[in-house]
Amino acid sequence: MTALNYTETLTVVHCTCGIAFAIPESLNRLALDSERVSIYCPRGHQWHYTETTEKKLKRALDREAAVRAELDQKEASLRATKGALTKANKRIKRAEHGVCPHCNRSFVNLQRHVKTKHPECLA
């Protein structure tokens, strides 16, 4: 019997049959980077990674880009809503100070003015 001294790193992987076994890290990296590299388990089953590292990274980048685009859209929508709210609040403040929101004239009795001059707005 001859002893074998192995100095490289081994990685534990699992076959589709459920058995765990160790393969050289370099072989594992090669299998991760190419869908064409197959590995055999000690029971003789052939298996391979179904997705390369490159494809996994590309999928992750695509997801990130989609999330960023959605975030940008939601931020733009939020800015538009804030702008509309600010505009509405300004109109309310002006009305509280007696300025007609329809014709921008000042009145002591704004309620009576709107009722008589702008009845279509009360409907």
BAGUSE-100442 format. One line per field, with one value per residue: residue in three letters; x negated, z, y of N, C-alpha, C in turn. Coordinates in nm, 2 decimals. Layout:
<rs>
res = (ALA  ...)
n.px = (X  ...)
n.pz = (Z  ...)
n.py = (Y  ...)
ca.px = (X  ...)
ca.pz = (Z  ...)
ca.py = (Y  ...)
c.px = (X  ...)
c.pz = (Z  ...)
c.py = (Y  ...)
</rs>
This chain:
<rs>
res = (MET  THR  ALA  LEU  ASN  TYR  THR  GLU  THR  LEU  THR  VAL  VAL  HIS  CYS  THR  CYS  GLY  ILE  ALA  PHE  ALA  ILE  PRO  GLU  SER  LEU  ASN  ARG  LEU  ALA  LEU  ASP  SER  GLU  ARG  VAL  SER  ILE  TYR  CYS  PRO  ARG  GLY  HIS  GLN  TRP  HIS  TYR  THR  GLU  THR  THR  GLU  LYS  LYS  LEU  LYS  ARG  ALA  LEU  ASP  ARG  GLU  ALA  ALA  VAL  ARG  ALA  GLU  LEU  ASP  GLN  LYS  GLU  ALA  SER  LEU  ARG  ALA  THR  LYS  GLY  ALA  LEU  THR  LYS  ALA  ASN  LYS  ARG  ILE  LYS  ARG  ALA  GLU  HIS  GLY  VAL  CYS  PRO  HIS  CYS  ASN  ARG  SER  PHE  VAL  ASN  LEU  GLN  ARG  HIS  VAL  LYS  THR  LYS  HIS  PRO  GLU  CYS  LEU  ALA)
n.px = (-0.08  -0.05  -0.11  0.06  -0.02  0.16  0.17  0.34  0.65  0.95  1.30  1.62  1.89  2.22  2.38  2.66  2.77  2.75  2.51  2.23  1.91  1.56  1.39  1.12  1.06  1.00  1.12  1.39  1.42  1.38  1.60  1.81  1.78  1.83  2.08  2.03  1.86  1.85  1.90  1.82  1.97  1.87  2.04  2.08  2.25  2.31  2.29  2.36  2.31  2.60  2.61  2.39  2.13  2.10  2.35  2.52  2.43  2.49  2.77  2.82  2.73  2.91  3.15  3.09  3.07  3.34  3.47  3.35  3.45  3.72  3.72  3.63  3.85  4.05  3.95  3.96  4.24  4.31  4.19  4.35  4.60  4.55  4.51  4.76  4.91  4.79  4.86  5.15  5.17  5.07  5.28  5.49  5.40  5.39  5.67  5.76  5.67  5.84  5.82  5.95  5.95  6.01  6.02  5.83  5.87  5.91  6.12  6.34  6.55  6.52  6.65  6.92  6.87  6.76  6.99  7.17  7.04  6.89  7.05  7.04  6.82  6.89  7.04)
n.pz = (0.00  -0.08  0.05  0.00  -0.03  -0.02  -0.10  -0.17  -0.16  -0.06  -0.15  -0.01  -0.17  -0.29  -0.43  -0.66  -0.56  -0.30  -0.16  0.01  -0.08  -0.13  -0.34  -0.54  -0.50  -0.72  -0.93  -0.86  -0.89  -1.17  -1.26  -1.17  -1.33  -1.58  -1.77  -1.90  -1.77  -1.60  -1.30  -1.12  -0.87  -0.59  -0.61  -0.88  -1.01  -1.25  -1.25  -1.27  -1.23  -1.26  -1.33  -1.42  -1.25  -1.36  -1.49  -1.26  -1.14  -1.34  -1.34  -1.08  -1.10  -1.29  -1.14  -0.94  -1.10  -1.18  -0.94  -0.87  -1.07  -1.02  -0.77  -0.84  -0.99  -0.80  -0.62  -0.79  -0.82  -0.56  -0.52  -0.70  -0.58  -0.34  -0.43  -0.54  -0.30  -0.16  -0.32  -0.29  -0.02  -0.01  -0.15  0.03  0.25  0.14  0.09  0.36  0.43  0.30  0.02  -0.30  -0.44  -0.71  -0.86  -0.75  -0.61  -0.32  -0.04  0.22  0.31  0.21  0.17  0.11  -0.13  -0.30  -0.31  -0.45  -0.68  -0.79  -0.82  -0.95  -0.85  -0.61  -0.64)
n.py = (-0.12  0.22  0.54  0.85  1.18  1.47  1.80  2.01  2.20  2.05  2.02  1.97  1.82  1.74  1.47  1.41  1.17  1.19  1.14  1.26  1.39  1.45  1.67  1.81  2.16  2.31  2.16  2.18  2.46  2.47  2.32  2.48  2.70  2.61  2.46  2.22  2.05  1.75  1.56  1.27  1.07  0.87  0.65  0.62  0.79  1.04  1.39  1.74  2.10  2.30  2.56  2.81  3.00  3.25  3.29  3.29  3.52  3.71  3.69  3.78  4.04  4.14  4.12  4.31  4.54  4.56  4.60  4.84  5.01  5.00  5.12  5.38  5.46  5.46  5.66  5.88  5.89  5.95  6.20  6.35  6.32  6.45  6.71  6.77  6.76  6.97  7.18  7.17  7.22  7.48  7.61  7.57  7.72  7.97  8.00  8.00  8.25  8.41  8.42  8.37  8.05  8.01  8.25  8.41  8.65  8.85  8.82  8.91  8.76  8.47  8.22  8.30  8.44  8.23  8.06  8.23  8.33  8.11  7.87  7.62  7.49  7.39  7.16)
ca.px = (0.00  -0.13  -0.04  0.07  -0.02  0.23  0.15  0.43  0.77  1.07  1.43  1.72  2.00  2.32  2.44  2.80  2.81  2.74  2.38  2.13  1.78  1.47  1.32  1.03  1.13  0.98  1.22  1.51  1.43  1.40  1.74  1.90  1.76  1.86  2.18  1.99  1.78  1.93  1.83  1.88  1.97  1.82  2.13  2.08  2.35  2.26  2.37  2.29  2.39  2.70  2.59  2.25  2.11  2.13  2.50  2.57  2.39  2.57  2.91  2.82  2.72  3.04  3.25  3.05  3.11  3.48  3.50  3.31  3.54  3.85  3.69  3.62  3.98  4.12  3.90  4.02  4.38  4.32  4.16  4.47  4.71  4.51  4.53  4.91  4.95  4.74  4.95  5.28  5.15  5.06  5.41  5.57  5.35  5.44  5.81  5.77  5.65  5.95  5.79  6.03  5.86  6.05  5.99  5.72  5.91  5.92  6.26  6.36  6.64  6.48  6.76  7.03  6.82  6.76  7.12  7.24  6.96  6.83  7.13  7.00  6.71  6.95  7.12)
ca.pz = (0.00  -0.09  0.10  -0.09  0.03  -0.10  -0.03  -0.22  -0.08  -0.10  -0.12  0.00  -0.26  -0.27  -0.55  -0.66  -0.49  -0.16  -0.09  0.02  -0.10  -0.14  -0.47  -0.54  -0.51  -0.86  -1.01  -0.82  -0.96  -1.31  -1.28  -1.14  -1.44  -1.71  -1.76  -1.97  -1.68  -1.52  -1.19  -1.09  -0.73  -0.56  -0.65  -1.02  -1.07  -1.32  -1.22  -1.30  -1.18  -1.37  -1.36  -1.40  -1.16  -1.45  -1.51  -1.13  -1.12  -1.43  -1.29  -0.96  -1.15  -1.35  -1.03  -0.88  -1.19  -1.18  -0.81  -0.87  -1.16  -0.94  -0.66  -0.90  -1.03  -0.67  -0.57  -0.88  -0.79  -0.43  -0.54  -0.77  -0.48  -0.24  -0.50  -0.54  -0.16  -0.12  -0.39  -0.23  0.11  -0.03  -0.18  0.15  0.33  0.08  0.12  0.50  0.44  0.22  -0.12  -0.37  -0.52  -0.85  -0.93  -0.68  -0.55  -0.17  0.01  0.37  0.33  0.10  0.16  0.03  -0.27  -0.38  -0.33  -0.55  -0.81  -0.84  -0.77  -1.02  -0.77  -0.49  -0.68)
ca.py = (0.00  0.34  0.66  0.96  1.31  1.57  1.93  2.11  2.21  1.97  2.08  1.87  1.84  1.64  1.42  1.40  1.06  1.23  1.11  1.37  1.35  1.56  1.69  1.92  2.29  2.35  2.09  2.24  2.59  2.44  2.27  2.60  2.80  2.55  2.36  2.10  1.97  1.66  1.50  1.14  1.04  0.74  0.54  0.62  0.88  1.16  1.51  1.87  2.22  2.34  2.71  2.86  3.12  3.37  3.30  3.33  3.66  3.79  3.69  3.87  4.18  4.17  4.14  4.43  4.65  4.57  4.66  4.99  5.08  5.01  5.22  5.51  5.49  5.49  5.79  5.98  5.90  6.01  6.34  6.40  6.33  6.55  6.83  6.79  6.79  7.10  7.28  7.17  7.29  7.63  7.66  7.57  7.83  8.10  8.01  8.04  8.39  8.48  8.44  8.27  7.96  8.01  8.38  8.47  8.77  8.85  8.85  8.90  8.64  8.38  8.12  8.36  8.46  8.10  8.02  8.31  8.35  7.99  7.76  7.49  7.42  7.33  7.04)
c.px = (-0.09  -0.04  -0.05  0.07  0.05  0.23  0.25  0.56  0.88  1.20  1.53  1.84  2.10  2.38  2.59  2.85  2.80  2.61  2.30  1.99  1.69  1.40  1.23  1.10  1.11  1.09  1.36  1.53  1.45  1.54  1.84  1.89  1.80  1.97  2.15  1.91  1.87  1.84  1.90  1.87  1.91  1.91  2.15  2.18  2.28  2.35  2.29  2.38  2.48  2.68  2.45  2.25  2.14  2.28  2.56  2.55  2.48  2.71  2.92  2.81  2.85  3.15  3.22  3.09  3.26  3.53  3.47  3.41  3.68  3.83  3.69  3.77  4.06  4.08  3.96  4.17  4.40  4.29  4.29  4.58  4.68  4.54  4.68  4.96  4.91  4.83  5.09  5.27  5.14  5.20  5.50  5.53  5.40  5.59  5.84  5.75  5.74  5.92  5.87  5.94  5.90  6.01  5.88  5.75  5.93  6.06  6.26  6.45  6.62  6.59  6.87  6.99  6.82  6.90  7.20  7.17  6.91  6.92  7.10  6.90  6.77  7.02  7.04)
c.pz = (0.00  -0.04  0.00  -0.01  -0.06  -0.03  -0.08  -0.13  -0.14  -0.06  -0.11  -0.09  -0.24  -0.41  -0.54  -0.58  -0.34  -0.09  -0.10  0.00  -0.13  -0.28  -0.46  -0.57  -0.66  -0.95  -0.98  -0.89  -1.11  -1.34  -1.26  -1.26  -1.57  -1.69  -1.82  -1.88  -1.59  -1.41  -1.16  -0.94  -0.71  -0.60  -0.80  -1.09  -1.13  -1.28  -1.26  -1.24  -1.30  -1.41  -1.33  -1.31  -1.24  -1.47  -1.38  -1.11  -1.21  -1.38  -1.16  -1.00  -1.21  -1.25  -0.97  -0.97  -1.19  -1.05  -0.81  -0.96  -1.09  -0.83  -0.72  -0.94  -0.90  -0.61  -0.66  -0.84  -0.65  -0.44  -0.60  -0.66  -0.38  -0.30  -0.51  -0.40  -0.12  -0.19  -0.33  -0.09  0.10  -0.07  -0.06  0.24  0.27  0.10  0.26  0.52  0.35  0.08  -0.20  -0.46  -0.67  -0.92  -0.86  -0.63  -0.40  -0.13  0.16  0.39  0.21  0.07  0.08  -0.11  -0.35  -0.41  -0.44  -0.68  -0.87  -0.80  -0.83  -0.94  -0.65  -0.52  -0.65)
c.py = (0.12  0.46  0.77  1.09  1.42  1.70  2.04  2.10  2.12  2.04  1.97  1.91  1.73  1.60  1.42  1.28  1.08  1.20  1.24  1.32  1.47  1.56  1.80  2.05  2.34  2.28  2.15  2.38  2.57  2.40  2.39  2.69  2.74  2.45  2.22  2.01  1.88  1.60  1.37  1.12  0.91  0.62  0.53  0.71  1.00  1.28  1.63  1.98  2.26  2.49  2.75  2.98  3.25  3.39  3.35  3.48  3.75  3.80  3.78  4.01  4.23  4.20  4.28  4.55  4.67  4.64  4.81  5.07  5.10  5.12  5.36  5.55  5.53  5.63  5.90  6.00  5.97  6.16  6.41  6.42  6.44  6.69  6.87  6.83  6.93  7.21  7.28  7.24  7.44  7.69  7.67  7.69  7.96  8.11  8.05  8.19  8.47  8.50  8.33  8.18  7.96  8.14  8.46  8.61  8.75  8.89  8.83  8.77  8.55  8.28  8.18  8.39  8.34  8.05  8.10  8.32  8.22  7.87  7.62  7.42  7.36  7.20  6.92)
</rs>
